[in-house]
C-alpha cells in the first residue's frame, strides 16, 4: 500500500466534497485507527508518518 496514493486519494476526495478530514478521522478511529486527529491531518499533508497499522486502517477506510 503506497502512502502517497492514500494521501492523494484523501486530498482529492476532500476537495470534491465527498468527506471532511474530521469525518475521515472519526471513521478511521471507529475502524481501529489510534492516531490522534493532528497526526492524521499531518499525515495527509505529508508532514508526519503513521504507524503501519494506522496506514492499513486508513487505506481500508478510503478503500485504496
PyMOL commands that set and color helices and strands:
alter all, ss='L'
color gray80, all
select helices_A, chain A and resi 3-15+21-30+37-44+52-61
alter helices_A, ss='H'
color red, helices_A
deselect
rebuild
show_as cartoon
